[in-house]
Amino acid sequence: MSIGKFVATLGILLAFVTLAVADERYVLRYDAPANDNFEKSSKGKPKGLGFIQTALPLGNGRLGAMFSGGIDTEHLLINDITLWMNAKRGQDAVAQSGTRVVAPADFETVRKTYREGKFGTKPGSMESVSTKYLSSTEPLGNYAPFSDLLISTGHDRASIRDYHRSLDSRTGLGTVSYSVGNGTFTREFFCSYPHDVVVARFTADDATLNLTIQTTTKHQVAHVKAAGNRITLSGKAKMVQDDVEFMQIVQVDAGDAEISPQADGSIKISGASDVKIYLAGYCDYLPVYPSFKGRDYQVDCEKAISAAAEIGFGALKQSHVADVSSHMNRCRLKLDFEPSRLTTDKLVSSDGSLELENLYFNYSRYLQLSCSRGAPVPSNLQGIWNADLKPAWNCDYHTDINVQMNFWMVDPANLSESFGPFAKWTKIVAESGAHTARETFGVDKGWSMGLNGNVFGFTAQNVHGRRNQQAGHWLCQNLFDHYAFNKDRAYLEEIYPILKGAAEFFVEYLAPWKDGTLVVYPTWSPENTYLTKQHGKLNKQAYGASWDQQLVLNLFTDCIEASTVLGCDESFRRTLQGMIPKLCPQKIGQYGQLQEWPEDWDNPKDTHRHISHLIALHPGRDISPLTTKELYQAALVTMKHRGDESTGWSTGWKTCFWSRLHDGDRAHNIYRFLTSQRAYPNLFDFHPPFQIDGNFGGAAGVCEMLLQSHLRSVNVDAKTIEGAAFVAYQIDPKEPTHFVPVVPDESLADAPYILHLLPALPSVWPSGKINGLKAGAVLKSTSSGKTRRWFGLPFGRHETVNFVFMLAVN
């Protein structure tokens, strides 16, 4: 065993030994319950923010819960990541994709409108024609809540003292405690991944518990009954076609206390000192296209609840803590600060601190672990937590950044297991998207994906013409990046058909523009507009948007590498290599900015939240201060135009951008804004009601501040990074403001990733520690047998980077 591995292993062992000691860097703490409909003000409405912004989250990747810590009534919101409503399932393969069947002549009419530059939104414009011919009218549906578990205590808020509510993200344990008279009351909550149940425990010292437990759902109830120590709930989530059925069982262990099932489906408990509650719930969803049905949810529910009750609270808790802490202890940020002892809501309202920044990063890793692991679908706009039948933006899968951002931090922050649901979902998308590619765009090979996705394989174009777009290239970037961090050949074999299918689509979909270069169209630059004075604020449809072109190059390059590694599809590899020089170049515009479109339409006063045309900077790998100086300077101009303040997810992305630009102080300023001005009291990202992508984007930005490993060394004998690294764009000798794509050869498949330690360390982080960041894997070159060591040691598959950083400050 190497010294590095020994130190990492020893660190984990020591962490288990000290697990009982609460670490301020991991714990969210409050001195009051969450705001909830069950804790009303005198006017009958929740005070301040609502439940979703103040309750504390639990989750195992499929099953989610939030607890309020309410005094009179404890409220647990329950979610199942696969429970959707208001959509269709079980149709034939084409119809299930949601696609609009378009005649070839109609698609050509659409493209002709673009070639003629029919801007605006009036009849005959690019947007109106796209809406008329391409947009789907099929229902997308929305993610839906599962149930609510309500536990009434009979306690009065005015009579309690010493109230504490907390969530330890290192262990995934939620706690509540308070005193009434001489008695002390304590609650514990967790959501077990090993046993797939939500667990709660209520205890009383020098007092007794008299509880009423009931469960409700916002959906149609088919059956609810209390019998013995169980409450069984069955229901249906309304669909346009084929309702989703689900079941929940709550089982209670109250020792020798009296348990009384009630006619209304509730359970009353009298004279208890220790009450344990187990909850299991499933729906009939299976990720099988096009039926999306077939899980024996009733049997699974019975098995899970029976196993949990037999195992018992102590063993469930032990296995849960071991599971969560083993993942959380892999990667730990420890900035040097003196703990303030402020509650978390007060930390958020105190205009930022190192303490909050440290907590936010570690908590974001916990959220990632809690909402994406072991499930057939990935985390959505709200992760896994949703209380509304009509959530904002459908609580769906937006593919113009949001679902991709949810997974940026997974590998760098050493939570690679959380990536599995994204890969599983993308397989379904690729299967469905083949119908959309063929029926809507007339492309016989490959697959296509629009702006919005659901759990039922929806890949069609959005209902609005201005939102028509392709997303397969961006989804595939996430897929290949996961391979880059792990170098798992079996995984690469699994995803290669998806990568190839996306590339095959663009081989046919790309078309020559006025200058003969190949561009993507119809398209847009999410969600921005151009020439607004001439054509209005909804003038968004475009051609050859820079983000599309950058991602197509990224996709073709990844496909070339993947086919080389796997030793397959040499002919297709040559096709991609032949097309890359024909792609529209990246261009620097009149203000020195990187152009968002092939025409110089950028407005320097535009502060739009999307900065999609810098995707080659991040999460891409093709613009860098170390390798592409002109494009780096143009990216700087663009970032200065867009400004620092924005929505939560955009602020997270800007943190990543400035880190990749090696400006640690600017990155930190934005990260501080994110943590203090774009966070709710429970640290959920502020984007009403909330979006979780900001949490994950911010954590990804911290990883980028401390370690970058996206550049590739293709010349092991070079003396500089610039000379060693593969460069994807080079100056067009005929036009110095144009940068043409570079064709990679097969040697890129052997090129190690370059480790850059502390590329953007903020000056306000003068010292600290980071354990377990993960870097892009480094392999020995098969051609020369040499590996050049840049900025650190070469790390192989699954190995990680631990280091202490210190910064001298004058």
C-alpha positions in Angstrom: 0.0 0.0 0.0 1.3 3.4 -0.9 1.9 6.1 1.8 -0.9 8.2 0.2 -3.4 5.4 0.3 -2.3 4.6 3.9 -2.9 8.1 5.0 -6.3 8.2 3.3 -7.4 4.9 4.9 -6.1 6.0 8.3 -8.1 9.2 8.0 -11.3 7.3 7.4 -10.7 5.0 10.4 -10.0 8.0 12.6 -13.2 9.6 11.4 -15.3 6.6 12.4 -13.7 6.7 15.9 -14.6 10.3 16.4 -18.0 10.1 14.7 -19.9 10.8 17.9 -18.3 14.2 18.2 -20.3 16.8 16.2 -18.3 18.7 13.7 -19.4 22.3 13.1 -18.3 22.0 9.5 -21.1 19.5 8.8 -24.0 20.4 11.1 -27.0 22.6 10.3 -28.4 23.9 13.6 -31.6 25.8 14.5 -33.3 27.0 17.6 -36.9 26.9 16.2 -39.0 24.5 14.1 -39.4 24.9 10.3 -42.3 27.1 9.1 -45.1 24.8 8.2 -48.8 24.7 7.6 -49.1 22.7 10.8 -47.3 25.4 12.8 -49.5 28.4 11.9 -49.3 32.0 12.9 -52.2 33.8 14.6 -53.5 34.7 11.1 -53.6 31.1 10.0 -50.6 31.3 7.6 -47.0 30.2 8.0 -44.7 32.9 9.1 -41.9 33.9 6.7 -40.7 31.3 4.4 -42.5 28.0 3.9 -41.8 24.4 4.7 -39.6 23.6 1.7 -37.2 26.4 2.5 -36.9 25.7 6.3 -37.4 22.0 6.8 -34.4 19.7 6.7 -33.8 17.1 4.0 -33.1 13.3 4.2 -32.8 10.9 1.3 -31.3 7.7 0.0 -31.4 8.6 -3.7 -34.8 7.1 -4.4 -36.7 7.8 -1.2 -36.7 11.3 0.2 -38.0 13.0 3.4 -38.0 16.4 5.0 -38.7 16.9 8.7 -40.1 20.1 10.3 -39.3 19.6 13.9 -42.8 20.9 14.7 -43.7 21.0 18.4 -47.4 20.2 18.3 -47.1 18.3 15.0 -44.0 16.7 13.4 -44.4 16.8 9.7 -42.4 14.5 7.4 -42.8 15.1 3.7 -42.1 11.9 1.8 -41.0 11.7 -1.9 -40.2 8.9 -4.3 -38.0 10.2 -7.2 -40.0 8.1 -9.7 -43.5 9.3 -8.8 -44.7 11.6 -11.6 -48.2 12.6 -12.8 -50.1 14.4 -15.6 -48.1 12.6 -18.4 -48.6 9.5 -20.6 -47.0 6.1 -20.5 -47.6 2.8 -22.2 -48.1 4.2 -25.7 -46.4 2.8 -28.8 -42.7 3.5 -29.1 -43.0 6.6 -31.3 -45.9 8.2 -29.4 -44.2 7.7 -26.0 -41.3 9.9 -27.1 -43.8 12.8 -27.4 -42.4 13.7 -30.8 -44.1 15.7 -33.5 -44.2 13.7 -36.7 -42.9 16.2 -39.3 -42.9 15.7 -43.1 -39.5 16.3 -44.7 -40.9 19.2 -46.7 -42.2 20.9 -43.6 -38.8 20.5 -41.9 -37.2 22.1 -45.0 -39.7 24.9 -44.7 -38.4 25.5 -41.2 -34.8 25.5 -42.2 -35.4 27.8 -45.2 -37.0 30.3 -42.8 -33.7 30.3 -40.8 -31.5 30.7 -43.9 -33.6 33.7 -44.9 -33.2 35.3 -41.5 -36.9 35.6 -40.6 -36.3 37.1 -37.1 -38.9 38.1 -34.5 -42.1 36.3 -33.5 -44.6 37.3 -36.1 -46.2 34.8 -38.5 -43.5 33.4 -40.8 -40.7 34.1 -38.3 -38.2 31.4 -37.2 -40.0 31.0 -33.9 -43.5 30.8 -35.2 -42.6 28.4 -38.0 -40.7 26.2 -35.5 -43.6 26.2 -33.1 -46.0 25.4 -36.0 -44.1 22.4 -37.4 -41.7 21.1 -34.7 -43.1 21.7 -31.3 -44.9 18.9 -29.4 -48.3 19.3 -27.9 -48.0 16.1 -25.8 -48.0 16.5 -22.0 -44.7 16.5 -20.2 -46.3 16.1 -16.8 -44.6 16.9 -13.5 -42.8 15.4 -10.5 -45.2 14.9 -7.6 -45.1 14.5 -3.8 -45.6 11.0 -2.4 -47.2 11.5 1.1 -47.1 13.4 4.4 -46.5 11.7 7.7 -47.9 13.7 10.6 -47.1 12.9 14.3 -49.0 14.9 16.8 -47.5 15.3 20.3 -50.0 17.4 22.2 -47.2 19.8 23.2 -47.7 23.5 23.2 -45.1 25.8 21.7 -45.4 28.3 24.5 -44.6 25.6 27.1 -41.3 24.3 25.8 -37.7 25.5 26.4 -34.2 24.6 25.2 -35.4 23.8 21.6 -32.7 22.4 19.2 -33.2 21.1 15.7 -30.2 19.9 13.6 -29.0 17.8 10.7 -25.5 16.3 10.7 -24.6 15.9 7.0 -21.7 13.7 7.9 -24.0 11.0 9.3 -27.3 11.9 7.7 -29.0 12.0 11.1 -31.6 14.6 11.9 -32.4 15.5 15.5 -34.9 17.5 17.5 -34.9 18.1 21.3 -36.7 20.3 23.8 -37.9 20.3 27.4 -41.4 20.5 28.9 -41.5 20.8 32.6 -39.1 18.2 34.0 -39.2 16.1 30.9 -36.9 16.0 27.9 -38.1 15.0 24.5 -35.9 13.9 21.7 -36.4 12.8 18.1 -34.1 11.2 15.6 -34.6 10.8 11.8 -32.8 9.2 8.9 -33.4 7.7 5.5 -31.6 4.4 5.0 -29.9 3.5 1.7 -29.0 0.0 2.8 -32.6 -0.8 3.8 -34.6 1.7 1.8 -36.8 3.0 4.6 -37.4 6.3 6.4 -36.9 5.8 10.2 -37.9 8.0 13.1 -37.5 7.6 16.9 -39.3 9.6 19.6 -38.1 9.3 23.2 -39.0 10.9 26.5 -36.9 11.2 29.7 -38.8 11.9 32.9 -42.0 12.2 30.9 -44.3 10.1 28.6 -45.2 10.2 25.0 -48.8 10.4 23.8 -48.7 10.5 20.1 -51.2 10.4 17.2 -49.7 9.1 13.9 -51.4 9.6 10.6 -50.4 9.6 7.0 -52.0 11.6 4.1 -51.4 12.1 0.4 -52.4 14.8 -2.0 -53.3 12.2 -4.6 -56.4 10.0 -4.9 -56.6 7.6 -2.0 -57.6 4.1 -2.9 -57.2 2.7 0.6 -56.0 3.8 4.0 -56.3 1.6 7.1 -54.8 1.3 10.5 -54.5 -2.3 11.9 -52.5 -3.3 14.9 -49.3 -1.3 14.7 -49.4 -0.5 11.0 -50.9 2.1 8.7 -51.3 1.1 5.1 -51.9 3.7 2.4 -52.6 3.0 -1.3 -53.1 5.7 -3.9 -53.0 6.8 -7.5 -51.2 9.7 -9.1 -53.3 11.0 -11.9 -51.9 10.6 -15.4 -53.3 11.6 -18.8 -52.8 7.9 -19.6 -52.3 5.0 -17.1 -52.3 6.3 -13.5 -49.3 5.6 -11.4 -50.2 3.4 -8.4 -48.3 3.5 -5.1 -48.3 2.1 -1.6 -46.9 3.2 1.7 -46.7 1.2 5.0 -45.9 2.8 8.4 -45.1 0.5 11.2 -44.8 1.5 14.8 -42.8 -0.1 17.7 -43.9 1.5 21.0 -42.6 -1.1 23.4 -45.1 -1.9 26.1 -47.1 1.3 25.5 -50.7 1.2 24.4 -51.3 1.3 20.6 -54.8 2.0 19.3 -55.6 2.0 15.6 -58.4 4.4 14.7 -61.2 4.2 12.2 -59.8 7.2 10.3 -56.5 5.3 9.6 -54.5 6.9 12.3 -52.7 5.3 15.3 -52.8 6.6 18.9 -50.0 5.8 21.3 -50.4 6.3 25.1 -47.9 6.3 27.9 -44.8 5.5 25.9 -41.2 6.5 26.6 -39.7 5.2 23.3 -41.5 5.0 20.0 -39.8 3.9 16.8 -41.5 4.5 13.4 -40.5 2.8 10.1 -41.8 3.9 6.7 -41.5 2.2 3.3 -43.1 3.4 0.1 -42.9 2.5 -3.6 -44.8 3.1 -6.8 -45.3 0.8 -9.9 -42.7 2.7 -12.1 -40.0 0.8 -13.9 -37.5 2.3 -16.4 -38.7 0.1 -19.3 -39.5 2.0 -22.5 -42.3 2.5 -23.5 -44.5 1.0 -20.7 -42.6 2.4 -17.7 -44.6 0.1 -15.5 -44.2 -3.3 -13.8 -42.6 -2.9 -10.3 -44.3 -5.1 -7.8 -44.6 -2.2 -5.4 -46.8 -3.9 -2.9 -44.5 -6.9 -2.5 -41.5 -4.6 -2.3 -43.2 -2.4 0.3 -44.0 -5.4 2.5 -40.5 -6.8 2.2 -38.8 -3.5 3.1 -41.0 -2.7 6.1 -40.9 -6.3 7.5 -37.1 -6.4 7.2 -36.7 -3.0 8.8 -38.9 -3.9 11.8 -37.0 -7.2 12.2 -33.6 -5.5 12.1 -34.6 -2.9 14.6 -33.8 0.8 15.1 -30.3 0.3 16.5 -28.9 -1.8 13.7 -30.7 0.3 11.0 -29.1 3.4 12.5 -25.7 1.8 12.7 -25.7 0.7 9.1 -27.1 4.0 7.9 -24.4 6.0 9.7 -21.6 3.7 8.4 -23.0 4.1 4.9 -23.4 7.9 4.8 -20.2 8.7 6.7 -18.1 6.4 4.5 -19.1 8.6 1.6 -19.0 11.9 3.4 -15.6 11.2 4.9 -14.0 10.6 1.5 -13.8 14.3 0.8 -13.8 17.0 3.5 -13.1 20.7 3.2 -11.7 22.2 6.4 -11.2 26.0 6.1 -9.6 27.6 9.2 -12.1 29.6 11.1 -13.3 30.0 14.7 -16.8 28.5 15.0 -19.3 31.3 15.8 -22.0 29.0 17.4 -24.6 30.9 15.3 -27.5 28.9 14.1 -27.5 28.2 10.4 -30.3 30.6 9.5 -28.3 33.4 11.3 -25.1 32.4 9.5 -27.0 32.8 6.2 -28.3 36.2 7.2 -24.9 37.5 8.4 -23.5 38.5 4.9 -21.2 35.5 4.5 -18.4 33.8 6.4 -15.7 31.1 6.0 -17.9 29.0 8.4 -20.9 29.2 6.0 -18.8 28.6 2.9 -17.3 25.5 4.5 -20.7 24.2 5.7 -22.3 24.9 2.3 -19.7 22.7 0.4 -19.9 19.8 2.8 -23.7 20.0 2.9 -23.9 20.1 -0.9 -22.1 16.8 -1.0 -24.6 15.4 1.4 -27.5 16.6 -0.8 -25.9 14.9 -3.8 -25.6 11.7 -1.9 -29.2 12.0 -0.7 -30.9 12.7 -4.0 -29.0 10.6 -6.5 -28.0 7.1 -5.8 -29.3 3.7 -6.7 -32.4 5.1 -8.5 -33.4 4.6 -12.1 -33.7 8.4 -12.7 -31.4 11.3 -11.7 -32.1 14.2 -9.3 -34.4 16.8 -10.8 -34.7 20.6 -10.4 -35.5 20.2 -6.7 -33.3 17.1 -6.2 -35.8 14.7 -4.7 -37.8 17.1 -2.4 -41.1 18.5 -3.6 -44.3 19.2 -1.7 -46.5 20.6 -4.6 -48.8 18.9 -7.1 -47.9 21.8 -9.5 -44.3 22.5 -8.8 -42.4 25.3 -10.5 -41.0 24.4 -13.9 -42.7 21.0 -13.4 -39.7 20.0 -11.2 -38.5 18.3 -14.4 -35.2 17.7 -16.2 -34.1 20.9 -18.0 -31.4 20.0 -20.4 -30.1 23.5 -21.1 -27.9 23.3 -18.0 -29.8 22.2 -14.9 -29.7 18.4 -15.0 -26.1 18.6 -16.3 -25.1 21.0 -13.4 -26.6 18.5 -10.9 -23.7 16.2 -11.8 -20.7 18.4 -12.2 -19.5 17.9 -8.6 -20.1 14.2 -8.4 -16.7 13.0 -9.5 -14.4 15.9 -8.4 -16.1 15.7 -4.9 -15.6 11.9 -4.8 -19.2 10.7 -5.0 -18.9 8.8 -8.3 -21.7 6.3 -7.2 -24.2 9.2 -7.4 -23.7 9.3 -11.2 -25.4 6.0 -11.9 -29.0 7.4 -12.1 -27.9 10.0 -14.8 -26.4 7.3 -16.9 -29.5 5.0 -16.6 -31.8 7.9 -17.5 -29.7 8.9 -20.5 -30.0 5.3 -21.9 -33.8 5.8 -21.9 -33.5 9.2 -23.5 -31.3 7.8 -26.2 -33.8 5.0 -26.9 -36.7 7.4 -27.1 -34.7 10.1 -28.8 -34.1 7.9 -31.8 -37.8 8.3 -32.6 -37.6 12.1 -32.3 -34.5 12.3 -34.5 -36.3 10.3 -37.2 -39.8 11.6 -37.0 -39.2 15.2 -36.3 -35.8 16.0 -38.0 -35.7 13.3 -40.6 -32.4 11.9 -39.2 -32.3 8.1 -39.6 -29.3 7.4 -37.3 -28.7 8.5 -33.7 -31.0 10.3 -31.2 -32.2 13.7 -30.3 -33.3 15.4 -27.1 -35.2 18.6 -26.5 -35.3 21.1 -23.6 -37.5 19.3 -21.1 -37.4 15.7 -20.0 -39.4 13.5 -17.6 -39.2 9.9 -16.3 -41.3 8.6 -19.2 -38.8 9.1 -22.1 -40.1 12.5 -23.3 -37.5 13.8 -25.9 -39.7 16.0 -28.1 -39.3 19.7 -28.8 -40.7 22.2 -26.3 -44.1 23.7 -27.0 -42.5 27.2 -27.7 -40.5 27.6 -30.9 -38.0 29.8 -29.2 -37.0 26.9 -27.0 -36.4 24.3 -29.6 -32.9 22.9 -29.2 -30.7 19.9 -29.2 -29.3 18.6 -25.9 -27.7 15.2 -26.7 -24.2 16.7 -27.0 -24.4 18.2 -23.5 -25.8 15.1 -21.9 -23.0 13.1 -23.5 -20.4 15.5 -22.1 -21.4 14.4 -18.6 -21.3 10.8 -19.6 -17.7 11.0 -20.9 -16.5 13.1 -18.1 -17.5 10.4 -15.7 -15.3 8.0 -17.7 -12.4 10.5 -17.6 -12.5 10.5 -13.8 -12.7 6.7 -13.4 -11.3 5.1 -16.6 -13.7 2.2 -16.3 -13.6 0.3 -19.6 -16.8 -1.6 -18.8 -18.6 1.7 -18.2 -17.2 3.1 -21.5 -18.5 0.1 -23.4 -21.9 0.7 -21.8 -22.2 4.3 -22.8 -20.4 4.2 -26.1 -23.6 3.5 -28.1 -25.1 6.6 -26.5 -22.1 8.7 -27.4 -22.1 7.3 -30.9 -25.8 7.8 -31.4 -25.6 11.5 -30.4 -22.7 12.0 -32.8 -24.5 10.1 -35.6 -27.4 12.5 -35.2 -25.2 15.6 -35.6 -23.4 14.1 -38.6 -26.7 14.2 -40.4 -28.2 17.2 -38.7 -25.3 19.7 -39.3 -25.8 21.7 -42.4 -23.7 24.2 -44.4 -24.2 27.9 -43.7 -23.5 31.0 -45.9 -19.8 30.6 -45.6 -19.8 26.9 -46.2 -19.1 25.9 -42.6 -21.3 23.4 -40.8 -23.7 24.7 -38.2 -26.5 23.4 -35.9 -29.9 24.8 -36.8 -32.6 25.3 -35.8 -31.2 26.1 -32.4 -30.9 28.9 -29.8 -28.4 30.1 -27.2 -30.2 29.2 -23.9 -32.2 31.3 -23.0 -30.9 34.4 -24.4 -32.1 36.9 -27.1 -30.4 39.1 -29.6 -31.2 42.2 -31.7 -34.0 43.0 -29.2 -34.4 46.6 -30.4 -35.1 45.3 -33.9 -37.0 42.2 -33.2 -38.2 42.1 -29.6 -37.2 40.3 -26.4 -38.4 36.9 -27.6 -36.2 36.9 -30.7 -34.3 33.8 -29.6 -34.2 31.3 -32.5 -30.8 31.2 -34.2 -28.3 29.1 -36.1 -24.8 28.0 -35.3 -24.9 29.2 -31.7 -21.5 29.0 -30.2 -22.5 26.6 -27.3 -23.8 24.1 -29.9 -20.7 24.3 -32.0 -18.4 23.9 -29.0 -20.4 20.9 -27.7 -20.4 19.2 -31.1 -16.6 19.4 -31.2 -16.5 18.1 -27.7 -18.8 15.2 -28.6 -16.9 14.3 -31.8 -13.6 14.4 -29.9 -14.9 12.1 -27.1 -16.3 9.7 -29.6 -13.0 9.5 -31.4 -11.3 8.7 -28.1 -13.9 6.2 -27.0 -13.8 4.3 -30.3 -10.0 4.2 -30.1 -9.9 2.9 -26.6 -12.5 0.2 -27.4 -10.9 -0.6 -30.8 -14.1 -0.2 -32.8 -15.8 1.9 -35.5 -12.6 3.0 -37.3 -14.6 4.2 -40.3 -17.0 6.3 -38.2 -13.9 7.7 -36.4 -12.6 8.9 -39.7 -16.0 10.4 -40.6 -15.8 12.5 -37.4 -12.2 13.5 -38.0 -13.2 14.6 -41.5 -16.1 16.8 -40.3 -14.3 18.6 -37.5 -12.4 21.1 -39.7 -15.7 22.0 -41.4 -17.4 23.1 -38.2 -18.1 26.8 -37.8 -15.2 28.4 -35.9 -15.3 30.3 -32.6 -15.1 34.0 -33.1 -13.9 37.1 -31.2 -16.3 40.0 -31.7 -16.1 43.8 -31.9 -15.8 44.3 -28.1 -13.1 41.6 -27.7 -15.8 39.2 -26.4 -16.3 35.6 -27.4 -19.2 35.7 -29.7 -22.4 34.0 -28.6 -23.6 33.6 -32.2 -21.7 33.3 -35.5 -22.9 36.9 -36.2 -21.5 39.6 -34.0 -24.8 40.3 -32.2 -23.5 40.5 -28.6 -24.6 43.4 -26.5 -22.0 44.5 -23.8 -24.8 45.6 -21.6 -26.4 42.1 -21.7 -26.3 40.5 -18.2 -28.3 37.4 -19.0 -27.9 34.6 -16.5 -27.0 32.0 -19.2 -23.5 32.2 -20.5 -23.7 29.1 -22.7 -21.1 30.3 -25.2 -18.4 29.8 -22.5 -19.2 26.1 -22.2 -15.8 25.3 -23.7 -14.3 27.0 -20.6 -16.5 25.1 -18.2 -17.7 22.3 -18.0 -15.8 21.9 -21.2 -12.0 21.7 -21.4 -11.1 23.6 -24.6 -10.5 27.2 -23.3 -7.8 27.8 -20.7 -5.4 30.6 -19.6 -2.7 28.0 -20.0 -3.3 27.0 -23.6 -5.6 29.4 -25.5 -4.5 32.9 -24.6 -6.7 34.8 -27.1 -9.9 32.8 -26.3 -9.1 33.2 -22.6 -9.0 37.0 -23.0 -12.2 36.9 -24.9 -13.8 34.9 -22.2 -12.7 37.4 -19.6 -14.4 40.2 -21.6 -17.6 38.2 -21.8 -17.6 37.5 -18.0 -17.1 41.1 -17.2 -20.0 42.1 -19.5 -22.3 39.6 -17.7 -21.5 40.7 -14.2 -21.4 38.7 -10.9 -24.9 38.7 -9.4 -27.6 36.4 -10.8 -29.8 33.5 -9.9 -28.5 30.7 -7.7 -27.6 28.2 -10.4 -26.0 30.9 -12.6 -24.0 32.1 -9.6 -22.8 28.6 -9.1 -21.7 28.4 -12.8 -19.9 31.8 -12.5 -18.0 30.4 -9.6 -16.8 27.6 -11.9 -16.0 30.0 -14.7 -13.8 32.3 -12.6 -12.1 29.3 -11.1 -11.2 28.1 -14.6 -10.1 31.6 -15.4 -7.7 31.3 -12.4 -9.1 34.3 -10.6 -9.7 32.8 -7.1 -10.8 36.0 -5.5 -13.4 36.7 -8.1 -14.6 33.1 -7.9 -14.8 33.4 -4.1 -16.7 36.7 -4.2 -19.4 35.0 -6.2 -19.3 31.9 -4.1 -19.8 34.0 -1.0 -22.7 35.8 -2.7 -24.2 32.3 -3.5 -23.9 31.1 0.1 -25.1 34.2 1.8 -27.5 35.9 -0.7 -28.8 32.9 -2.7 -29.5 30.4 0.1 -32.6 29.8 2.1 -32.3 29.1 5.9 -32.0 25.3 5.2 -29.2 26.2 2.6 -31.4 25.1 -0.4 -30.5 27.2 -3.4 -32.6 30.4 -3.7 -34.6 30.2 -6.9 -38.3 30.4 -5.8 -39.4 28.0 -4.5 -35.9 26.5 -4.9 -33.6 24.7 -7.4 -30.9 22.4 -6.2 -28.6 23.0 -9.1 -27.1 26.1 -7.4 -26.0 24.0 -4.5 -24.2 21.5 -6.8 -22.8 24.2 -9.1 -21.4 26.1 -6.1 -19.7 22.9 -4.7 -18.3 22.2 -8.2 -16.8 25.7 -8.2 -15.0 25.0 -4.9 -13.5 21.8 -6.4 -12.4 23.9 -9.4 -10.7 26.5 -7.0 -8.6 23.8 -5.4 -7.9 21.2 -8.1 -8.3 21.1 -11.9 -7.5 18.2 -14.1 -9.3 18.7 -17.4 -6.3 19.5 -19.7 -4.5 16.6 -21.5 -0.8 16.1 -22.0 -0.1 14.9 -25.5 3.6 15.8 -25.5 5.4 14.3 -22.6 8.7 15.9 -23.7 7.3 19.5 -23.6 8.8 21.9 -21.1 5.6 23.9 -20.6 2.0 23.2 -20.1 1.2 25.2 -23.3 3.5 22.9 -25.2 2.3 19.7 -23.6 -1.5 20.2 -23.6 -3.9 19.2 -26.4 -5.5 22.3 -27.8 -8.9 22.0 -29.5 -8.9 25.4 -31.3 -6.2 27.2 -33.3 -6.1 30.6 -35.0 -7.4 30.6 -38.6 -4.4 31.9 -40.6 -6.8 33.8 -42.9 -8.8 35.5 -40.1 -7.0 36.2 -36.8 -10.3 36.6 -34.8 -11.5 33.1 -35.9 -10.5 29.9 -34.2 -11.0 26.7 -36.1 -11.5 23.3 -34.5 -8.5 20.9 -34.3 -8.8 17.3 -35.3 -7.6 14.9 -32.5 -5.8 11.8 -33.5 -5.8 8.5 -31.7 -2.9 9.4 -29.4 -5.4 11.4 -27.3 -6.8 8.2 -25.9 -3.4 7.6 -24.1 -2.9 11.2 -23.0 -2.8 11.7 -19.2 -4.8 14.4 -17.5 -2.7 17.3 -16.1 -3.2 17.9 -12.3 -3.2 21.6 -11.4 -3.2 22.1 -7.6 -4.7 25.3 -6.2 -5.3 27.0 -9.5 -7.7 29.6 -8.1 -7.1 29.7 -4.3 -8.8 32.8 -2.8 -6.7 35.1 -0.7 -9.4 35.0 2.0 -8.7 31.2 2.4 -5.2 31.6 3.7 -5.0 28.1 5.1 -7.0 25.0 5.3 -7.2 21.3 4.3 -9.0 19.4 1.6 -9.1 15.6 1.6 -10.2 13.3 -1.2 -10.7 15.5 -4.2 -10.8 13.3 -7.3 -8.8 14.1 -10.4 -9.0 13.0 -14.0 -7.2 9.6 -14.3 -3.7 9.5 -15.6 -2.5 6.5 -17.7 0.9 5.7 -19.0 1.4 6.5 -22.7 1.5 3.2 -24.6 3.6 4.9 -27.3 6.5 6.2 -25.2 5.9 4.5 -21.9 6.4 7.9 -20.2 4.1 10.0 -18.1 5.0 13.7 -17.6 4.3 14.9 -14.0 2.7 18.3 -14.1 1.7 20.2 -10.8 1.6 17.0 -8.8 1.8 13.2 -9.0 0.1 11.0 -11.6 -3.0 9.4 -10.1 -4.6 6.3 -11.4 -8.1 5.0 -11.4 -10.1 5.7 -8.2 -7.1 7.4 -6.5 -7.6 10.8 -4.9 -5.8 14.0 -3.9 -5.3 15.1 -0.3 -3.4 18.2 0.6 -3.0 21.1 3.0 -3.0 24.6 1.5 -1.4 27.7 2.9 -1.3 31.1 1.2 1.0 33.9 2.3 -0.9 37.1 2.6 0.9 40.4 2.7 
